[in-house]
Amino acid sequence: MPAPRSKQAPAAPPAASKTYKRRVQIAAASYHVEVPGPDGRLVKLQRDAAIGDEVDVSAQEQMRLDSLGVLAPVGATRESIQAEADARLEAYRNARRGVAGVV
């Protein structure tokens, strides 16, 4: 008769909890991560990130943030994100130069 197996928590999280690294392309964002708690169960925490920060999120959280337009395309760098934001701001300012202020 085989020896009874002990019920220990797995050393690593299951494969379904794979994470992805992406950069934030808006001024600031809040996102959720799951980390092991003191008793070994996964605990969901809220974290914050600023423009250009790299976040490490689950596939589900990545899809949520992508649908909100929070994440930059894969491979974007902090410099490319800031350059794109600066270009959008300059285009807005150029478009508004001919508009008179409200009196």
C-alpha positions as CSV (number, residue, x, y, z in Angstrom):
1,M,0.0,0.0,0.0
2,P,1.5,3.4,-1.0
3,A,2.4,5.9,1.7
4,P,-0.2,8.7,2.2
5,R,0.8,11.9,0.5
6,S,1.1,15.0,2.7
7,K,-1.0,18.0,1.7
8,Q,1.5,20.8,1.3
9,A,1.0,24.0,-0.7
10,P,2.8,24.0,-4.1
11,A,6.2,25.7,-4.1
12,A,5.3,27.9,-7.1
13,P,2.0,29.3,-8.1
14,P,0.1,27.4,-10.9
15,A,0.9,28.1,-14.5
16,A,-2.4,29.9,-14.9
17,S,-1.0,32.7,-12.7
18,K,1.7,33.7,-15.2
19,T,2.4,37.4,-15.2
20,Y,3.3,39.9,-17.9
21,K,5.4,43.0,-17.8
22,R,4.0,46.1,-19.5
23,R,4.4,49.9,-19.2
24,V,1.8,52.4,-18.2
25,Q,1.0,55.1,-20.8
26,I,-1.3,57.4,-18.8
27,A,-0.5,59.8,-16.0
28,A,-1.3,57.3,-13.2
29,A,-3.1,54.0,-12.8
30,S,-4.2,51.5,-10.1
31,Y,-3.9,47.8,-10.7
32,H,-4.3,44.6,-8.8
33,V,-1.8,41.9,-8.1
34,E,-2.1,38.6,-6.2
35,V,0.7,37.7,-3.8
36,P,1.0,34.9,-1.2
37,G,-0.3,35.9,2.2
38,P,1.1,34.9,5.6
39,D,-0.9,31.7,5.5
40,G,0.0,30.8,1.9
41,R,-3.3,31.8,0.3
42,L,-3.2,34.4,-2.5
43,V,-4.2,37.9,-1.4
44,K,-5.3,40.6,-3.9
45,L,-3.5,43.9,-3.4
46,Q,-4.0,47.2,-5.1
47,R,-0.9,49.0,-6.4
48,D,-0.3,52.3,-8.2
49,A,1.9,53.2,-11.1
50,A,2.8,56.5,-12.9
51,I,3.5,57.1,-16.6
52,G,6.3,55.0,-17.9
53,D,6.4,52.6,-14.9
54,E,6.6,48.9,-15.6
55,V,3.9,46.8,-14.0
56,D,3.9,43.0,-13.6
57,V,0.3,41.8,-14.0
58,S,-1.8,38.7,-14.6
59,A,-3.3,38.0,-18.0
60,Q,-6.8,39.0,-16.7
61,E,-5.5,42.3,-15.2
62,Q,-3.6,43.0,-18.4
63,M,-6.8,42.6,-20.5
64,R,-8.6,44.9,-18.1
65,L,-6.0,47.6,-18.2
66,D,-5.7,47.2,-22.0
67,S,-9.4,47.7,-22.4
68,L,-9.1,51.0,-20.4
69,G,-6.2,52.2,-22.5
70,V,-3.8,52.2,-19.6
71,L,-1.0,50.1,-21.0
72,A,1.5,51.0,-23.7
73,P,2.1,48.6,-26.6
74,V,4.5,45.7,-25.9
75,G,8.1,46.8,-26.1
76,A,7.5,50.4,-25.3
77,T,10.1,52.2,-23.3
78,R,9.8,54.9,-20.7
79,E,11.3,57.4,-23.2
80,S,9.0,56.4,-26.1
81,I,6.0,56.8,-23.9
82,Q,7.1,60.2,-22.6
83,A,7.9,61.3,-26.2
84,E,4.4,60.3,-27.4
85,A,2.8,62.1,-24.5
86,D,4.8,65.3,-25.2
87,A,3.9,65.1,-28.9
88,R,0.2,64.8,-28.1
89,L,0.4,67.8,-25.8
90,E,2.2,69.9,-28.3
91,A,-0.3,68.9,-31.0
92,Y,-3.1,70.0,-28.7
93,R,-1.4,73.3,-27.9
94,N,-0.8,74.0,-31.6
95,A,-4.5,73.3,-32.4
96,R,-5.6,75.7,-29.7
97,R,-3.2,78.6,-30.5
98,G,-5.8,80.3,-32.8
99,V,-8.7,80.0,-30.3
100,A,-9.4,83.2,-28.4
101,G,-9.9,82.9,-24.7
102,V,-13.3,83.2,-23.0
103,V,-13.9,86.8,-22.0
